[in-house]
Amino acid sequence: MQKAYAVGEYLATNNITLVYGGGRVGLMGAVADGALANEGKVIGVIPYFLNSKEIGHSGVTELIAVENMHQRKTMMNDLSEAIIALPGGFGTMEELFEVITWAQLGLHQKPVGLLNINGFYDHLIAFVQNMVDAGLLKTENRDMLLVSNNIEDLIQKMEDYIAPDVPKWLNKENS
């Protein structure tokens, strides 16, 4: 929770707007709290069904309620310039793999990063490498997923990121 709060502090002090799922609980709530405590701009996007259960963060700069999870992901993508996944569960994995798939397909060119706090994503990183080793994922697509264990380094990698100009289904000889 402390590291998540520190991510919010870092974003705010570097004038980076946080766009997130709009909750007041868990690690993402801590990121939002860290940003808000440091006068950062925080935009939450939450489905009505979650907001009605009082999970929505009432202190954010802007809280946008949408009909469903699909609209939430679409709106968060539309409002974001980059994506960072902190440690999380099924929802985090689903959102992470959807946005990296969109990038792989050339639907966006935004950097996608894993903040590997305390080695949380070590097994996932090894699994992704296994996909490459098995011939199921190209190295250049693996490299689209930026990884670091600290926010400063991850943000620098994201600022330096240049998206591949060849969608997944084309090889370089055919482009």
Salt bridges, closest charged atoms under 4 A:
ASP33 OD1 - HIS57 NE2 2.66
GLU94 OE2 - LYS73 NZ 2.47
GLU98 OE1 - LYS73 NZ 2.63
ASP143 OD1 - ARG142 NH2 2.81
ASP153 OD2 - LYS157 NZ 3.70
